[in-house]
Amino acid sequence: VSAKILDGKILAAQVKEGIKTDAVAAKREAGRDIRIVSVLVGDEECALKYADAQKKVADEIGIIYDLARFPQDVTQADLQAAITQLSRDPTTTGVMVHKPLPEKINEQAVFNCIDPLKDIEGMNAKNIGNIVLGRGQILPCTAAAVMEHLKAAGIALRGKEAVVVGASEIVGKPLALLLLQEMATVTVCHIATTEAGKLKDHVRRADVVVVAVGRPNLITGGMIKDGAVVIDVGMNHVDGKMVGDVEFETVAPKASMMTPVPGGVGPVTVMMLMRNAIEAFRLQQQQESS
Ligand code: NAD
């Protein structure tokens, strides 16, 4: 048996059609544009390419996408002041920040400068906190993309064993909360789980495994329960190729469904950013008219 491949490009294309319609309707109703400001510090080629790809998708949907660039040596104070100002600009619908920021920059302090209603990556402390309370409105894009994949694949999560490998603020932690919200029994593994030699024990019990670590081949077929659903968030560059965290060849024969890398979670993540921009736009309209 070989796993059914959950094709992120197909899912993204489907999601995009809905988003396009929503964008047209929202803009018509409000009589103004939806505009994303994308903050990029430094000139990392990967980040620039990613911004280009995002802009292309935004263009297709009818969302304005402007890049705001800052030098690599920008200070914390200057970056925060600039982002606060961009966020306050009434023509700005949403602000996003390319990661990683330079090491000396406190990322969370930067995210917290974005108005929670304009925080289209869902990284402001208020938006993160709302997920804990089960009323998240703007969800972190990657975690939302994983949930979108599971939903599209028709996976019922209630009572299932879900194991999240990776516990970052941006992916693993919010994802664990979203899975919990769907009534899965959630286990979160991280570097210390591996150090303690326990990773395999946990992953082997999982009906659904989501891996967001950034380590090629961390998860191999021997760790996977027969019939498990495996979602690979990892993006690693190895010998000029992009690979995930899951060893595809050994896991595919064991899993019932799995996402490929590239072309799994990534394409859907971009769509979640666009969906968040439209949601932010709506929330701002509501606030203005209340
Ligand atoms: P991160 O570095 O912030 O966090 C990594 C997490 O993995 C940490 O919790 C750490 O404890 C854990 N970890 C590290 N080594 C481990 C090991 N050997 N065993 C178990 N756990 C281990 O990373 P991140 O920002 O969450 O990103 C994770 C991966 O997902 C990266 O490859 C990144 O490129 C990718 N990513 C993909 C998308 C997408 O849209 N597909 C979006 C964001 C991040």
Boltz pocket constraint, residues with backbone or C-beta under 6 A from the ligand:
constraints:
  - pocket:
      binder: B
      contacts: [[A, 142], [A, 165], [A, 166], [A, 167], [A, 168], [A, 169], [A, 170], [A, 171], [A, 172], [A, 189], [A, 190], [A, 191], [A, 192], [A, 193], [A, 194], [A, 199], [A, 211], [A, 212], [A, 213], [A, 214], [A, 215], [A, 218], [A, 232], [A, 233], [A, 234], [A, 235], [A, 236], [A, 265], [A, 266], [A, 269]]
      max_distance: 6.0
